[in-house]
Amino acid sequence: MNATTSRRRFLKTSALTLGLPTFIPASALGRDGHVAPSNRIVLGAIGIGPRGRKVLSCFLEQKDVRFVAIADVQADRRETVRRMATRKYGVEDCAKYRDMFEVLDRKDIDAVLICTGDHWHALASILAAKAGKDVYCEKPCSMTIAETQELADTMKRYGRVFQAGTQRRNVDNFRHACQLARDGRLGRIEAVHAGILRLQENHDWLPEEPEPDPELIDWDRWLGPAPWRPYNKRYVEGRWRGYYDFNGGATLPEWGAHTIDLCQWAADADDTVPIEYEAIDDATIHARYADGVRLVMRLAGFKGEGDWVVPGTCPVRFEGDEGWVEAADSGRIAASPGALIRGFPQDGMAGTDPAKHVRDFIDGVKSRRQPAANADITRRGHIVSHAASIAWRLGRKVRFDPVKEVFLDDDEANRMARRARRAPWHA
């Protein structure tokens, strides 16, 4: 026999003798619609409630993503997410953890989805970046100006891909409205309007209730970096919103993280922030950029208040000296002159749909490019929300340096730009 024949016989005989497979599954090679494991993003999740499940469902639909682990301080949420994964993949291999560090310590996990309460967003994202994970984090991504800065600086220092859950940057009608403003088709931009919630702040505590078994609900870990307070089930059921310790200032970042972010984009201001902020009342805050463009944050989404043309939550309006455009979560868009939107489909993709935003993040993880709502863009948009809420809380006009990112000659305002974290929770 020649050498080639001997080698073939040896390989065949060895495979049979050792019980090795003589074929490689198509799924392992990326054939028949499958994605090879080497091209998949391995995903873990931290803190998944109702909104988190909506976002996670979009990740589960991606053929090049494999979801493998959930960490949540609530046992019922851990189990709900595990069942989602089992239904999708047909195998029960999704790991459940109470401690998020068990997800972060896994070397096989490339990226994490963070959908905790607001008070955990920045710290969890920072810890994930330090653990070598890319991060998709629901908004608002920070509680203060200082946290916003720390978050962006950490992502840059560790070279991580970051996507804030401000998905409207990847929703068609909002993108089109912003493009009209940026392309000069409205003329010179004079004002941008962001829909917000009514401004309010609650420092009260809910009545104390018996603290549950930590295996069912780990209250100490749920609080994390937030100040201690006694347990009440309404907090962990999602009714923590509006409480100062859990919800960034005056509820403004709740929607402002979306609508102010879009105004920043439309005003071509992703690399800066307004220099002045003044609260008019509990429904309106005015700000001004260095180039004179006005940012108007005003009530929206409640029984037609605010005189918005396009119905729906999270509306925005951009005004130039030659026209205007509006968009909202309904998927609709309106403009003057009407020719600006001729042929654009109405009632399209809902503003709350994260599908395209999730895909944008995955593509960024694979290519190592930064996605639409990256850490630097999030930094400036969130700073605007926090600075505006500080102006409202102080009840007076404040001035801000967009380069140094500090309030000018205002020690009181600068003290409000940060909060201490409860020990031992730190980055």
KOLTI-78927 format. One record per atom (N, C-alpha, C): x, y, z; residue in one letter. Coordinates in steps of 0.02 Angstrom, whole numbers, padded with zeros to 5 digits, always signed. Layout:
XYZA...
END
This chain:
+00043-00060+00000M+00000+00000+00000M+00044+00062+00000M+00020+00113-00034N+00058+00174-00031N+00042+00213+00034N+00079+00265+00045A+00073+00302+00108A+00004+00334+00116A-00025+00359+00060T-00090+00391+00064T-00144+00342+00085T-00144+00282+00053T-00194+00231+00070T-00187+00210+00143T-00126+00201+00166S-00114+00180+00236S-00140+00233+00284S-00131+00296+00268R-00154+00350+00312R-00229+00351+00316R-00263+00341+00259R-00336+00342+00258R-00363+00284+00300R-00333+00225+00291R-00356+00167+00329R-00345+00177+00404R-00288+00206+00420F-00273+00218+00491F-00324+00265+00523F-00341+00321+00488L-00389+00369+00515L-00458+00339+00523L-00478+00299+00472K-00544+00268+00476K-00547+00217+00532K-00496+00174+00537T-00494+00123+00589T-00490+00154+00658T-00450+00207+00665S-00444+00241+00730S-00510+00271+00752S-00548+00301+00705A-00612+00332+00722A-00660+00279+00747A-00661+00221+00713L-00707+00168+00733L-00686+00138+00800L-00620+00128+00809T-00595+00098+00871T-00608+00142+00931T-00597+00208+00922L-00605+00254+00978L-00676+00278+00987L-00721+00260+00943G-00790+00282+00948G-00800+00354+00929G-00755+00380+00889L-00760+00450+00869L-00809+00458+00811L-00844+00513+00807P-00891+00523+00751P-00853+00529+00685P-00884+00505+00634T-00853+00510+00567T-00883+00568+00528T-00924+00610+00561F-00952+00668+00528F-00955+00726+00577F-00960+00787+00550I-00966+00847+00592I-01035+00876+00578I-01076+00888+00631P-01143+00915+00620P-01143+00980+00581P-01194+00989+00541A-01200+01051+00502A-01201+01112+00547A-01233+01105+00607S-01237+01162+00653S-01169+01185+00675S-01121+01136+00682A-01054+01154+00704A-01015+01189+00649A-01035+01179+00586L-01001+01210+00530L-01035+01273+00505L-01093+01288+00534G-01129+01347+00512G-01169+01337+00450G-01188+01275+00435R-01227+01260+00374R-01301+01254+00390R-01341+01251+00336D-01414+01241+00342D-01447+01292+00387D-01425+01354+00382G-01455+01407+00421G-01429+01413+00491G-01383+01370+00512H-01354+01373+00578H-01295+01421+00579H-01277+01444+00639V-01218+01486+00648V-01166+01445+00686V-01106+01442+00660A-01053+01404+00693A-01040+01433+00762A-01026+01390+00812P-01013+01415+00880P-00960+01470+00883P-00911+01466+00839S-00858+01516+00840S-00883+01585+00820S-00941+01589+00788N-00969+01653+00766N-01027+01676+00810N-01041+01640+00863R-01097+01658+00907R-01074+01703+00964R-01119+01747+00985I-01109+01787+01045I-01142+01750+01103I-01104+01736+01155V-01132+01703+01214V-01154+01758+01263V-01218+01756+01282L-01249+01810+01319L-01272+01787+01388L-01261+01829+01437G-01290+01821+01504G-01334+01881+01519G-01375+01876+01571A-01420+01931+01589A-01419+01943+01664A-01430+02005+01683I-01432+02025+01753I-01494+02067+01765I-01538+02042+01810G-01597+02080+01830G-01649+02087+01776G-01687+02033+01763I-01733+02034+01707I-01806+02033+01731I-01839+02090+01725G-01910+02096+01740G-01949+02102+01675G-02008+02134+01677P-02051+02138+01616P-02016+02170+01556P-01985+02229+01565R-01950+02260+01508R-01891+02218+01487R-01856+02191+01536G-01799+02149+01520G-01818+02089+01478G-01876+02059+01492R-01898+02001+01453R-01913+02021+01381R-01940+02081+01371K-01952+02106+01304K-01887+02112+01265K-01836+02140+01296V-01772+02148+01263V-01739+02080+01252V-01742+02038+01304L-01712+01972+01298L-01744+01931+01242L-01810+01938+01233S-01843+01901+01179S-01814+01919+01111S-01792+01982+01103C-01760+02002+01040C-01691+01969+01032C-01654+01964+01087F-01590+01928+01084F-01600+01855+01067F-01652+01824+01096L-01664+01753+01084L-01680+01738+01011L-01705+01788+00975E-01723+01778+00905E-01662+01781+00859E-01605+01802+00886Q-01545+01809+00845Q-01508+01742+00839Q-01498+01718+00778K-01467+01653+00768K-01395+01651+00790K-01362+01709+00793D-01292+01710+00812D-01282+01730+00885D-01334+01722+00926V-01331+01733+00998V-01353+01670+01034V-01317+01652+01086R-01338+01597+01130R-01342+01623+01201R-01402+01621+01229F-01413+01645+01298F-01402+01587+01346F-01359+01598+01397V-01339+01541+01439V-01349+01551+01514V-01362+01612+01538A-01364+01621+01610A-01404+01683+01631A-01440+01677+01685I-01478+01733+01714I-01458+01741+01787I-01444+01802+01807A-01434+01819+01878A-01487+01869+01898A-01523+01853+01950D-01575+01897+01976D-01584+01883+02050D-01598+01935+02088V-01606+01926+02161V-01674+01898+02179V-01719+01891+02129Q-01785+01863+02141Q-01791+01795+02107Q-01807+01744+02148A-01809+01675+02123A-01860+01666+02068A-01919+01697+02074D-01970+01687+02023D-01949+01716+01956D-01912+01771+01957R-01888+01799+01894R-01832+01756+01864R-01790+01728+01905R-01739+01682+01879R-01772+01624+01842R-01824+01596+01872E-01857+01538+01843E-01895+01557+01780E-01927+01615+01779T-01963+01638+01719T-01916+01643+01659T-01858+01672+01671V-01809+01680+01617V-01781+01613+01595V-01768+01568+01643R-01743+01502+01624R-01793+01467+01578R-01857+01474+01593R-01908+01442+01551R-01909+01473+01481R-01898+01538+01477M-01894+01570+01411M-01839+01537+01368M-01781+01527+01399A-01725+01497+01363A-01740+01425+01344A-01772+01388+01390T-01787+01318+01377T-01836+01312+01318T-01887+01355+01317R-01935+01354+01262R-01901+01370+01195R-01853+01415+01198K-01820+01435+01136K-01773+01381+01110K-01732+01353+01154Y-01679+01308+01132Y-01697+01234+01138Y-01749+01218+01176G-01770+01149+01183G-01727+01108+01230G-01682+01140+01266V-01640+01106+01316V-01637+01149+01379V-01630+01117+01435E-01629+01153+01499E-01558+01165+01521E-01523+01209+01486D-01453+01222+01503D-01440+01295+01522D-01493+01333+01535C-01485+01402+01558C-01472+01402+01633C-01415+01428+01654A-01397+01429+01724A-01433+01485+01760A-01451+01473+01823K-01484+01524+01865K-01438+01542+01924K-01430+01607+01935Y-01388+01630+01990Y-01424+01686+02028Y-01413+01689+02093R-01436+01745+02132R-01385+01802+02130R-01322+01784+02124D-01266+01831+02127D-01242+01847+02056D-01244+01910+02037M-01224+01929+01970M-01151+01915+01956M-01110+01911+02008F-01038+01899+01998F-01026+01829+01970F-01073+01783+01979E-01065+01717+01950E-01074+01719+01874E-01114+01765+01850V-01118+01777+01778V-01054+01812+01754V-01034+01863+01789L-00975+01902+01768L-00911+01861+01770L-00908+01811+01814D-00847+01770+01820D-00842+01717+01765D-00895+01705+01728R-00893+01653+01676R-00855+01677+01615R-00802+01641+01599K-00758+01660+01544K-00790+01649+01476K-00842+01606+01473D-00873+01592+01408D-00923+01645+01387D-00942+01690+01433I-00993+01741+01418I-00959+01803+01388I-00983+01823+01329D-00955+01880+01293D-00987+01946+01312D-01053+01944+01324A-01091+02006+01334A-01146+01994+01385A-01168+02049+01416V-01223+02044+01465V-01277+02095+01449V-01338+02075+01462L-01397+02118+01459L-01414+02138+01530L-01415+02202+01545I-01428+02227+01613I-01493+02264+01613I-01543+02237+01650C-01609+02268+01653C-01633+02272+01726C-01588+02286+01771T-01605+02294+01842T-01645+02358+01851T-01658+02376+01914G-01684+02442+01929G-01631+02495+01913G-01653+02556+01904D-01608+02610+01883D-01547+02617+01928D-01556+02608+01994H-01502+02621+02041H-01443+02572+02033H-01453+02516+01998W-01401+02467+01987W-01368+02474+01918W-01399+02510+01872H-01377+02509+01802H-01303+02526+01793H-01281+02583+01819A-01212+02605+01807A-01162+02558+01840A-01173+02541+01904L-01124+02500+01939L-01119+02430+01908L-01176+02400+01891A-01174+02334+01859A-01138+02337+01792A-01150+02390+01754S-01116+02397+01689S-01041+02406+01698S-01021+02445+01747I-00950+02456+01760I-00916+02391+01780I-00947+02354+01825L-00919+02290+01847L-00915+02240+01789L-00965+02241+01745A-00965+02197+01687A-00907+02214+01640A-00896+02278+01629A-00841+02300+01585A-00774+02277+01614A-00766+02285+01679K-00704+02264+01711K-00694+02188+01708K-00750+02152+01701A-00746+02079+01695A-00737+02057+01622A-00730+02106+01576G-00717+02089+01507G-00779+02077+01465G-00837+02101+01489K-00899+02091+01452K-00920+02154+01414K-00949+02145+01355D-00984+02200+01322D-01053+02206+01354D-01083+02266+01348V-01142+02280+01389V-01198+02313+01349V-01258+02283+01355Y-01320+02316+01334Y-01357+02332+01399Y-01367+02396+01414C-01397+02416+01478C-01459+02457+01466C-01513+02439+01500E-01574+02478+01494E-01564+02548+01523E-01606+02593+01501K-01601+02662+01523K-01648+02676+01582K-01638+02732+01618P-01578+02774+01616P-01519+02736+01644P-01461+02748+01616C-01402+02709+01632C-01364+02735+01693C-01387+02789+01722S-01352+02818+01780S-01401+02856+01824S-01380+02868+01885M-01420+02906+01933M-01397+02978+01940M-01335+02992+01920T-01306+03058+01929T-01259+03075+01871T-01238+03137+01869I-01188+03158+01821I-01123+03120+01832I-01102+03113+01894A-01039+03078+01909A-01041+03005+01887A-01098+02971+01898E-01104+02902+01875E-01101+02897+01799E-01131+02945+01766T-01130+02947+01693T-01059+02951+01668T-01020+02995+01698Q-00950+03004+01679Q-00910+02940+01693Q-00920+02911+01751E-00884+02850+01770E-00899+02793+01723E-00962+02787+01704L-00983+02734+01658L-00948+02741+01591L-00950+02800+01561A-00919+02810+01495A-00844+02802+01498A-00813+02828+01551D-00740+02822+01558D-00719+02749+01564D-00759+02709+01600T-00742+02639+01609T-00747+02600+01544T-00800+02613+01505M-00808+02578+01442M-00749+02593+01395M-00727+02654+01395K-00670+02673+01352K-00606+02641+01378K-00595+02643+01444R-00534+02616+01473R-00526+02542+01459R-00582+02504+01462Y-00578+02432+01453Y-00596+02409+01382Y-00607+02456+01337G-00618+02440+01267G-00681+02399+01255G-00734+02414+01293R-00796+02374+01287R-00845+02407+01239R-00886+02366+01207V-00942+02390+01166V-01001+02400+01212V-01031+02459+01208F-01087+02476+01253F-01146+02503+01213F-01205+02480+01231Q-01267+02505+01200Q-01316+02521+01256Q-01336+02585+01261A-01389+02604+01307A-01456+02583+01276A-01504+02567+01318G-01569+02545+01293G-01613+02601+01267G-01582+02652+01238T-01620+02707+01207T-01633+02688+01134T-01678+02640+01126Q-01687+02607+01061Q-01716+02651+01007Q-01742+02708+01025R-01773+02751+00974R-01722+02777+00924R-01658+02773+00939R-01607+02790+00889R-01608+02740+00831R-01641+02683+00841N-01646+02633+00788N-01718+02618+00770N-01763+02667+00781V-01833+02661+00762V-01845+02710+00704V-01879+02685+00652D-01879+02719+00587D-01904+02791+00588D-01963+02804+00620N-01990+02872+00616N-01946+02922+00654N-01918+02901+00710F-01874+02946+00747F-01809+02959+00708F-01783+02907+00678R-01722+02915+00637R-01734+02963+00579R-01792+02956+00547H-01807+03000+00490H-01814+03072+00512H-01848+03082+00569A-01856+03150+00594A-01789+03182+00611A-01746+03144+00643C-01679+03170+00660C-01639+03185+00597C-01645+03143+00547Q-01608+03153+00486Q-01630+03216+00449Q-01695+03230+00450L-01720+03291+00419L-01688+03352+00452L-01682+03350+00518A-01652+03406+00553A-01578+03412+00538A-01543+03355+00539R-01471+03355+00529R-01451+03372+00457R-01494+03354+00410D-01478+03368+00339D-01492+03439+00318D-01519+03479+00362G-01534+03548+00345G-01599+03558+00309G-01641+03506+00306R-01704+03512+00267R-01757+03550+00306R-01745+03565+00369L-01790+03609+00407L-01762+03680+00410L-01706+03691+00375G-01672+03755+00381G-01627+03755+00442G-01612+03814+00467R-01570+03819+00527R-01612+03798+00588R-01588+03750+00627I-01625+03727+00685I-01626+03781+00739I-01687+03796+00762E-01696+03848+00813E-01714+03818+00881E-01754+03764+00881A-01775+03734+00944A-01788+03660+00935A-01773+03621+00986V-01789+03550+00988V-01829+03537+01051V-01882+03498+01045H-01928+03486+01101H-01928+03413+01121H-01921+03400+01186A-01919+03332+01213A-01978+03321+01260A-02018+03269+01246G-02072+03252+01291G-02045+03222+01356G-02071+03243+01413I-02049+03217+01478I-02110+03201+01520I-02099+03169+01577L-02151+03158+01627L-02156+03218+01673L-02212+03222+01709R-02218+03277+01758R-02164+03269+01811R-02131+03323+01828L-02074+03322+01874L-02099+03315+01946L-02072+03264+01981Q-02090+03253+02051Q-02036+03212+02083Q-02035+03213+02150E-01983+03177+02186E-02010+03156+02254E-01999+03094+02273N-02026+03067+02335N-01969+03039+02377N-01962+03066+02438H-01909+03043+02483H-01938+03000+02540H-02002+02984+02537D-02033+02943+02589D-02011+02870+02584D-02027+02832+02637W-02017+02760+02637W-02086+02726+02640W-02092+02671+02603L-02151+02630+02610L-02150+02594+02677L-02207+02574+02704P-02209+02540+02769P-02167+02477+02770P-02135+02463+02826E-02093+02404+02832E-02135+02340+02832E-02112+02290+02796E-02142+02224+02795E-02089+02172+02812E-02110+02111+02833P-02060+02060+02849P-02016+02045+02789P-01951+02042+02802E-01904+02030+02748E-01905+01957+02727E-01909+01941+02663P-01915+01872+02641P-01849+01834+02646P-01852+01768+02637D-01793+01726+02633D-01750+01751+02575D-01685+01763+02586P-01642+01788+02532P-01640+01744+02471P-01654+01679+02478E-01656+01635+02420E-01715+01652+02375E-01767+01680+02404L-01826+01700+02365L-01820+01772+02340L-01802+01817+02384I-01790+01887+02366I-01733+01912+02411I-01676+01925+02381D-01619+01950+02419D-01624+02027+02423D-01654+02050+02477W-01668+02122+02484W-01604+02163+02486W-01553+02139+02521D-01491+02177+02527D-01459+02186+02458D-01459+02134+02417R-01431+02140+02350R-01477+02180+02304R-01542+02177+02316W-01587+02219+02276W-01571+02292+02288W-01560+02311+02351L-01542+02380+02367L-01474+02398+02337L-01426+02352+02344G-01360+02364+02316G-01331+02430+02338G-01312+02473+02290P-01279+02537+02308P-01326+02590+02335P-01392+02578+02333A-01440+02628+02358A-01440+02630+02434A-01460+02685+02464P-01465+02688+02537P-01511+02635+02565P-01496+02611+02625W-01538+02560+02656W-01607+02589+02673W-01657+02547+02667R-01724+02561+02692R-01758+02494+02704R-01810+02491+02745P-01843+02427+02759P-01878+02399+02697P-01885+02334+02697Y-01915+02299+02640Y-01990+02313+02635Y-02013+02321+02574N-02084+02322+02557N-02091+02290+02488N-02136+02243+02481K-02141+02205+02419K-02155+02248+02358K-02185+02307+02369R-02200+02349+02312R-02137+02373+02276R-02083+02381+02313Y-02021+02400+02280Y-01999+02347+02229Y-01997+02285+02250V-01971+02232+02206V-02021+02213+02152V-02083+02235+02159E-02133+02224+02107E-02129+02277+02052E-02083+02323+02059G-02073+02374+02008G-02100+02442+02026G-02129+02448+02085R-02157+02513+02104R-02108+02555+02144R-02045+02548+02127W-01993+02590+02156W-01988+02657+02119W-02018+02662+02062R-02013+02723+02022R-02043+02783+02059R-02010+02839+02052G-02032+02900+02086G-01998+02912+02153G-01967+02860+02181Y-01931+02868+02244Y-01859+02889+02229Y-01838+02943+02259Y-01775+02975+02243Y-01716+02927+02245Y-01713+02883+02295D-01656+02838+02303D-01650+02787+02248D-01704+02774+02212F-01704+02722+02160F-01714+02749+02090F-01734+02812+02084N-01754+02840+02020N-01718+02907+02011N-01672+02912+01963G-01633+02973+01954G-01676+03035+01952G-01649+03092+01974G-01683+03153+01992G-01748+03171+01957G-01799+03180+01997A-01863+03211+01976A-01900+03173+01921A-01884+03109+01913T-01912+03065+01861T-01892+03087+01790T-01853+03141+01784L-01837+03167+01718L-01800+03116+01674L-01750+03079+01701P-01715+03032+01657P-01759+02974+01632P-01816+02963+01662E-01859+02907+01643E-01876+02910+01568E-01900+02968+01545W-01913+02977+01474W-01860+03021+01441W-01831+03065+01481G-01780+03110+01453G-01722+03072+01424G-01706+03013+01452A-01652+02973+01424A-01665+02958+01351A-01729+02952+01332H-01747+02940+01262H-01754+03006+01223H-01798+03049+01246T-01816+03106+01205T-01762+03160+01203T-01729+03172+01259I-01673+03219+01259I-01616+03192+01215I-01605+03127+01219D-01555+03095+01176D-01569+03109+01103D-01632+03103+01082L-01650+03117+01012L-01641+03190+00994L-01657+03234+01042C-01647+03306+01030C-01573+03322+01021C-01531+03289+01061Q-01459+03298+01054Q-01437+03279+00983Q-01463+03223+00959W-01445+03198+00893W-01469+03247+00839W-01532+03268+00844A-01561+03313+00794A-01524+03380+00792A-01503+03404+00850A-01469+03468+00854A-01395+03463+00837A-01373+03404+00815D-01303+03392+00800D-01259+03409+00861D-01283+03386+00920A-01251+03404+00983A-01228+03342+01022A-01215+03287+00988D-01194+03226+01023D-01128+03234+01059D-01089+03285+01041D-01024+03295+01073D-01025+03353+01122D-01084+03377+01141T-01088+03433+01188T-01153+03429+01227T-01167+03479+01268V-01229+03484+01306V-01248+03558+01312V-01311+03573+01330P-01329+03644+01339P-01288+03677+01395P-01284+03743+01391I-01244+03780+01439I-01286+03813+01493I-01353+03815+01483E-01399+03845+01533E-01461+03802+01540E-01487+03799+01603Y-01547+03760+01617Y-01590+03800+01666Y-01656+03802+01652E-01701+03837+01698E-01769+03802+01697E-01793+03783+01756A-01859+03753+01763A-01911+03808+01764A-01962+03802+01721I-02016+03851+01719I-02071+03831+01769I-02087+03766+01771D-02135+03740+01819D-02124+03665+01823D-02172+03628+01851D-02163+03555+01860D-02175+03516+01795D-02184+03551+01741A-02195+03518+01676A-02150+03543+01621A-02108+03593+01636T-02069+03624+01582T-02000+03646+01608T-01948+03629+01571I-01880+03653+01583I-01852+03678+01517I-01822+03737+01519H-01790+03765+01459H-01714+03760+01466H-01681+03744+01411A-01608+03743+01410A-01585+03776+01346A-01521+03796+01344R-01494+03830+01285R-01424+03805+01271R-01411+03788+01207Y-01344+03768+01186Y-01302+03830+01171Y-01237+03821+01167A-01192+03877+01155A-01205+03910+01088A-01232+03873+01039D-01246+03902+00973D-01314+03935+00969D-01349+03938+01026G-01414+03972+01029G-01474+03928+01020G-01466+03866+00999V-01523+03821+00992V-01554+03808+01060V-01621+03811+01063R-01658+03800+01125R-01679+03727+01131R-01672+03700+01191L-01698+03634+01207L-01756+03644+01256L-01815+03623+01236V-01875+03631+01277V-01897+03561+01300V-01894+03549+01365M-01918+03487+01394M-01987+03500+01423M-02039+03466+01396R-02106+03483+01417R-02150+03421+01421R-02204+03428+01458L-02249+03373+01473L-02277+03343+01408L-02282+03277+01409A-02307+03243+01349A-02340+03178+01368A-02387+03157+01328G-02416+03091+01335G-02474+03085+01382G-02502+03141+01408F-02557+03138+01454F-02616+03178+01427F-02665+03143+01399K-02728+03175+01377K-02715+03234+01331K-02665+03229+01289G-02653+03280+01239G-02619+03342+01265G-02596+03341+01328E-02562+03400+01355E-02498+03413+01315E-02482+03475+01305G-02420+03494+01271G-02430+03512+01198G-02491+03504+01172D-02506+03523+01103D-02462+03488+01052D-02450+03424+01062W-02410+03386+01014W-02455+03369+00954W-02426+03371+00895V-02463+03354+00835V-02469+03278+00827V-02415+03243+00839V-02414+03170+00831V-02430+03137+00898V-02481+03095+00902P-02498+03062+00965P-02448+03007+00982P-02443+02992+01047G-02399+02938+01069G-02351+02962+01122G-02326+02914+01160T-02277+02929+01212T-02210+02948+01181T-02168+02979+01223C-02100+02999+01203C-02098+03038+01138C-02140+03090+01131P-02137+03129+01069P-02077+03177+01069P-02055+03194+01008V-02005+03245+00998V-02027+03290+00941V-02004+03352+00944R-02020+03401+00891R-01957+03441+00877R-01940+03449+00813F-01882+03487+00793F-01904+03544+00748F-01884+03605+00765E-01907+03664+00729E-01848+03701+00698E-01853+03714+00633G-01804+03754+00598G-01837+03817+00571G-01798+03860+00539D-01827+03922+00512D-01862+03910+00446D-01862+03847+00422E-01898+03831+00360E-01948+03774+00368E-01955+03747+00428G-02003+03693+00438G-01994+03658+00504G-02038+03608+00516W-02034+03570+00578W-02053+03498+00565W-02035+03454+00613V-02053+03384+00609V-02065+03357+00679V-02113+03310+00685E-02127+03276+00748E-02130+03201+00738E-02112+03164+00790A-02119+03091+00790A-02135+03068+00861A-02167+03010+00867A-02185+02982+00932A-02188+02906+00927A-02202+02875+00985D-02200+02802+00989D-02253+02766+00946D-02302+02802+00924S-02354+02773+00882S-02326+02749+00815S-02265+02770+00799G-02236+02754+00734G-02250+02807+00682G-02290+02857+00701R-02310+02908+00654R-02260+02965+00652R-02266+03005+00599I-02223+03064+00591I-02264+03117+00556I-02252+03180+00574A-02285+03237+00541A-02233+03291+00528A-02244+03331+00476A-02195+03382+00459A-02228+03438+00420A-02196+03494+00421S-02215+03551+00379S-02151+03581+00350S-02147+03585+00284P-02197+03565+00234P-02205+03490+00229P-02265+03468+00209G-02281+03398+00206G-02237+03358+00159G-02208+03391+00110A-02166+03356+00062A-02106+03323+00095A-02088+03345+00155L-02030+03317+00190L-02040+03244+00207L-02103+03223+00216I-02116+03154+00235I-02159+03118+00184I-02166+03145+00124R-02207+03114+00073R-02181+03043+00059R-02226+02994+00064G-02208+02925+00051G-02181+02888+00112G-02169+02924+00167F-02144+02889+00227F-02202+02852+00260F-02195+02787+00274P-02251+02749+00303P-02270+02772+00372P-02335+02779+00384Q-02361+02797+00450Q-02378+02733+00489Q-02383+02740+00555D-02400+02683+00597D-02353+02624+00586D-02288+02640+00582G-02238+02588+00572G-02213+02560+00638G-02149+02548+00642M-02118+02517+00700M-02131+02558+00763M-02154+02525+00816A-02168+02559+00879A-02103+02583+00911A-02108+02640+00944G-02048+02668+00977G-02021+02625+01033G-02062+02581+01060T-02039+02538+01115T-02006+02474+01091T-02004+02462+01026D-01977+02400+00999D-01901+02402+00996D-01867+02357+01033P-01793+02359+01033P-01760+02314+00982P-01797+02284+00936A-01769+02232+00892A-01709+02257+00852A-01715+02314+00818K-01660+02339+00778K-01602+02363+00822K-01618+02387+00880H-01567+02412+00927H-01525+02353+00953H-01559+02298+00967V-01524+02237+00989V-01477+02213+00934V-01502+02212+00872R-01460+02190+00816R-01400+02236+00807R-01410+02300+00815D-01356+02349+00810D-01301+02334+00861D-01321+02316+00922F-01273+02299+00974F-01235+02235+00956F-01270+02184+00934I-01237+02120+00917I-01186+02131+00861I-01205+02169+00810D-01159+02184+00756D-01097+02221+00782D-01109+02266+00831G-01053+02302+00860G-01006+02257+00899G-01035+02210+00936V-00994+02162+00974V-00950+02122+00926V-00978+02102+00870K-00941+02059+00823K-00888+02099+00784K-00904+02162+00768S-00858+02202+00728S-00812+02246+00770S-00829+02253+00835R-00794+02297+00883R-00803+02371+00865R-00856+02387+00829R-00873+02458+00819R-00925+02477+00872R-00927+02541+00889Q-00975+02564+00939Q-01043+02574+00906Q-01097+02552+00939P-01164+02557+00909P-01195+02626+00918P-01259+02632+00899A-01293+02697+00895A-01297+02733+00961A-01308+02697+01016A-01316+02729+01082A-01257+02710+01125A-01197+02724+01101N-01136+02704+01136N-01125+02746+01200N-01072+02730+01236A-01061+02761+01301A-01049+02836+01297A-01015+02859+01245D-01002+02931+01239D-01065+02970+01224D-01107+02943+01179I-01170+02976+01164I-01216+02975+01225I-01216+02919+01260T-01256+02913+01321T-01232+02962+01374T-01167+02971+01378R-01138+03017+01427R-01169+03087+01420R-01169+03114+01360R-01194+03183+01351R-01269+03187+01360R-01306+03140+01331G-01379+03142+01338G-01402+03135+01410G-01370+03091+01448H-01389+03082+01518H-01368+03142+01560H-01312+03172+01545I-01291+03232+01582I-01344+03286+01576I-01373+03293+01516V-01425+03344+01507V-01484+03330+01553V-01506+03267+01555S-01562+03249+01599S-01548+03266+01672S-01488+03247+01695H-01470+03259+01765H-01462+03333+01780H-01431+03369+01734A-01421+03441+01745A-01488+03477+01747A-01534+03458+01704A-01601+03489+01703A-01639+03474+01767A-01633+03412+01792S-01669+03394+01854S-01640+03432+01913S-01575+03445+01912I-01544+03484+01966I-01570+03556+01964I-01577+03584+01905A-01605+03652+01899A-01675+03654+01929A-01715+03602+01915W-01783+03599+01942W-01783+03593+02017W-01739+03551+02043R-01736+03542+02116R-01713+03604+02152R-01667+03642+02120L-01642+03704+02151L-01691+03762+02142L-01734+03758+02091G-01782+03811+02079G-01751+03874+02051G-01696+03867+02015R-01663+03926+01986R-01622+03905+01925R-01602+03955+01887K-01561+03942+01827K-01491+03919+01849K-01464+03871+01811V-01395+03849+01823V-01358+03852+01757V-01293+03864+01761R-01250+03866+01702R-01201+03808+01705R-01184+03781+01647F-01145+03719+01644F-01089+03726+01593F-01030+03700+01610D-00973+03699+01564D-00973+03632+01528D-00987+03630+01462P-00992+03566+01426P-00925+03532+01415P-00870+03568+01425V-00804+03538+01416V-00780+03507+01482V-00783+03545+01535K-00762+03519+01601K-00817+03477+01634K-00877+03483+01608E-00935+03447+01634E-00947+03461+01708E-00948+03526+01724V-00963+03548+01793V-01007+03610+01788V-01046+03622+01841F-01085+03684+01845F-01037+03742+01860F-01051+03799+01831L-01008+03857+01838L-01025+03897+01900L-00975+03906+01943D-00981+03948+02003D-01043+03928+02044D-01052+03863+02054D-01112+03840+02088D-01096+03776+02128D-01070+03786+02188D-01050+03729+02230D-01110+03685+02247D-01167+03716+02258E-01226+03678+02277E-01247+03631+02221E-01248+03656+02161A-01267+03614+02104A-01216+03559+02093A-01152+03574+02101N-01100+03523+02091N-01103+03468+02144N-01123+03486+02205R-01131+03434+02256R-01188+03386+02237R-01238+03411+02203M-01295+03370+02183M-01280+03326+02122M-01220+03335+02094A-01201+03297+02034A-01175+03227+02051A-01174+03208+02115R-01150+03142+02134R-01187+03117+02196R-01187+03053+02207R-01215+03023+02267R-01167+02969+02292R-01166+02959+02357A-01124+02906+02385A-01158+02839+02374A-01118+02786+02366R-01143+02718+02361R-01139+02684+02429R-01190+02646+02445R-01191+02609+02509R-01137+02555+02508R-01100+02551+02562A-01050+02498+02568A-01084+02430+02574A-01053+02378+02546P-00987+02375+02513P-00991+02380+02438P-01047+02407+02412W-01058+02407+02339W-01021+02464+02306W-00969+02447+02270H-00929+02497+02235H-00896+02464+02175H-00867+02506+02133A-00835+02481+02073A-00762+02465+02085A
END
